[in-house]
Amino acid sequence: MRVTVSVPATSANLGPGFDSFGLALDLCNEVTVESGAEPMVAWEGEGATELPTDGSDMVSRTIASIASRMGIEPPAFALHGVNRIPLERGLGSSSAAAVAGVVAASALFDLGWEDDRTTVFAAAAEVEGHPDNAAPAVFGGFTVALPDDFVRRLEPHPDLRPVAIVPDLRLSTVEAREALAPEVSRADAVFNAAHAALVLEAITRDPGLLAVALRDRLHEDARLRLVPEVADLMEDLRRVRVPVCVSGAGPTLLAFETDDGPDLRPVLESRPTWRVLRPGVRASGFEVARA
């Protein structure tokens, strides 16, 4: 059997929605797994020269984890990945790999999970540990994920135009998480709750509110102190009223542009080596095809 899984990039948190909000982006990794083939792992695209090829990658480990959970002896398989999501940039590359592994395992072992996205989400979130990224990768659109595996998908406004600004540096999720304060003040908690409510309105009904809504006091400042060049860019963008937030754990920034809004290009000209991606919002999550 040959199964190909396509999984979108994701941007989590979206400012005040710490560890709960997620947006699917139309930038997808593709993983093809073929059982009965000569065992091998190969990669193309992002991270092709650095990702492991010995079966210790996230996709292979996820397949092995599902097999162990179900008491199944996994067959030998060949794995080929085409990666378009930058690694360690806050765009959900690890969650995409976990989702791909869960769906591939379901197809290989004939579990039928690919027809039950809630099960795929729960399994991927357990393997990778970040439900805020797993949710949009599975369901697409804009999602709110709760710690108890409850997910609500909301339809993003059709005028949303995300811009991922990817710096030429990396920030691991572990390092970014360790920078966070163990406690926050009541004032900061209230600030984030109010702005998170406004993000829901902005993403689904009125993108014009994004410049006001995308503010945070729980995680962004701590993470940006690790990457001062990115902090400077965020300040420059906000100075000209561009809606912007840290994408996931960073260091990528996610901005939003409109036809009549401020122009990002003059600000970005001072960072010529940084990538600027305009992937659009992805309405659907993963897709799977068998052969």
N, C-alpha and C positions, 0 to 999 in steps of 0.2 A: 504494500500500500504506500502511496505517496500522498502526503497532506501538506498544503501550503497555507500558512496563517499570516495575515497582514494585520498589524497592530499600530494604532496611531500614537504619535507623541502626545504628551499631556503637559499642561501647566497647572501646578497645584498652588493652593493657598489663595492666590489672587488678592494679595494684600491682607485684609483682616480675616479672611476665611481660613485661618491657620489649621492645618491638618484635617480640613473638611471639604473645602471647595476644590473643584477641578474642572478644567476645560480641555476638550479634545481638539487637537490641531491636525490639519490635513497634511501630515508628514509621517509616512508610515515605514516601519521596518517589515521585511518579509522573511519568513523562516520556512524552509521546505525540509521536511523529514521524510525519509524513505526507508521503510522497514525491509529487511531481506537484502539490503545493499551492503557493499563493503563498508564496514564501520569507518567513519571519518567525520571531521568537523572542519568546515571552511567558511571564511567570511569575505564579504566584499563591502566596500564603502567605509563608513565611519568605524574606526577602531580595527580595521581589517588586519593590521600588522601587530596589534597588541592583545587582542582578545585570545583567550586560551583555545587551543585546538585538541586538548587532551580529555575533553568531556567534563571539565570543571566549570564551564561557562554556565550562566544562569538558566538558559533554555534546557540544557542537558540535565542540570541538577534538579530542575523542576520536574522534568519527565521522570527522573529516578525517584524523586520524592513521592509523586503520585503513585508510581508503581509500588513502592514500599507501603504506602498507606492502604492500597487496595489488595495487598498480598499477591501481586502479579510479578512474574519474572519478565522484565522488559526484553523485547527482542533486540538484536543488533540492528542499528540503523545508521544511515548517513544523514548528516545535518548540514544544510547550506543556508547561510544567512546573508541577506542584502540589507545593510544598515544605512538609514538616512538620518536617524536621530543622533545628534552629537552626544558623546559620552561625558558623564560627570559635569553637565552644564545646567541641570535643573529642568530638563525637558522629558523626564520619565523614561529614559532608556532602560533602566532596570525593571520597571514595571511592565514595559512593553515585552521584555524578554520573559518575565514570569507569566504573563498572560499567554504569550505564544507557546510556552512550555506546557501550560495547563491544557490549552485547546489541542495541541498536538498529541499530548498523552491521552486525552479523551478520545480522539479519533483513532489512535493506534490501538488502544485497549477496548474500543467499542463501548465507552461509558455513556455516550449520549449527552455529555455535559454541554457540548457546544450549542445545544438547543435550549439550555437553561442558563442564561447569563448570570443569574444570581449565584448559582453554584460556582461558575467560573470565577466570578468576582471574589467570592469568599475564599476559594482555594488560592488564587493569585495574591490576595492581600495577606493571607497567612504565610505564604512562602516568602514574599518580598518585604512585607511589613509596612506598606504605605497604602492604605485604602483610598486616600485622597487622590493618588495617581492611578491606582488600579480601576477605580470606578469609571472615569471618563474613557480609559482605554478599553473597557468592556462595553459600556453603554453609549459612548459618544456624547456629544453636546456638552451641556453644563451640568455638573453633578454636585450633590451634597452627600457626603458619606459620614455616617455616624460610627463610633467605635464598635458598636454591636452588629456590624455588617448590614445595617439598614442603609439603603441608597435611594435617593430621589433624583431622577433625571428631569431637568427643565430645558425647555427649548430656548436656545440663545436667540437674541434679536438678529434678524437677517443683515443688519447694517454693521455688525461687529467685524472689525478688520484688525486682527492681532498682528503685531510685528515683534518677532523674537530677535533681540539684539544679543548676539552670542560673542562674548569676549574671547580673546586668544589666551585664556587661562582657565584652570579648572578649580573646582571646589567640591570635595567629597561630601556626601550627605552626612557621614559620621562627624566630620570636622564641623560642618555647619550646625549640626544638632548640639554638639558639645559647647558651642558658643552661647547657647541660650540660657537665660537666667532661670533658676529653678522655681521662682515665684514671681508674680506680677502684682501690681497694686490694683486696688478696686477701681481707681480712676481709669487705668489703662484697660482693664477688663470691660468697663462700660463703654469706653471709646471704641474698642474693637467690636463689641456686640452691635452698637449703633451703626458703625460703618459696614459691617457684614450684612446687616439688613438692607442697607442702601445698595450694596453690590448686587444683591438678588434683583432689585428693581432695575438697576443699570444694565445688567447683562441680559435680562429677559425683555425689558420694556422700553428703557430710555438710556441708550448709551451715552447721551450727553451728560449724565451724572457721574460718569466714571472718574473724571478728574477729581471730584470731591470724594467719591466712595473709596477709591483705592489708596487708603491710608491705614497704617498699621503701627501698633506699639508693642507687639509681642515678639516679633522675630526679625523683621527686616533690618533694623539698625544694627543689631548684634551681628548679623551675618555680613552686612556691608562693611563693617569694620575690618573684616578679614580680607576684603578686596576693595581698598580705597579708590582704585581707578574706576570701579563700577559705581561706587557711591558718588563720585564726582559726576559721572554721566547722569545718574538718576536726578541729582540736584539740578543739573543743567536742563534736563527735559522738563522737570516740574516748574522750573523758572519760566518757561515759555508755555506752561499750561498743557503739556502733553500728559494724558493719562498713562501712568506707568507703575509697575510693581515688580518685585523680585519674582522670577519664575521658579517655583518649587523652592529648593534650598539654595538656588543661585549656582553660578554667578550670572546666568542669563537674565536679562530684563525683558519683561513683556509689556510692550506699549500698545496703544490703540490709536489708529488714525482715522480721520474723516475727511471728506472732500473740502469742507469749510473750516476744518480745525487747523491748529498750528502745524507747521512743516517740521518734520523730524530731520530732514536732510542737512540743514546747516549745523545742527548740533553733532550729527554723526560724522561729519567731514573730518573732525579732529581725531577720529579713531579709524583710520583707513584700513587697518588690518582686521577689524572686527566684522564678523558676518552679520548680515541683516536678512532675515528670512520673513517672507510674507505668506505663510502656508494656508491661511483661511481657517475657519472653524470646521471641524469634521462632525457631521450630524450623526454618523454611525460609529460604533466601536470596532472591534475586531471583525475580520471576515475570514472565512475558512473555505477551502476547496479541496476535494479529494479526487484522486485519480487512481 
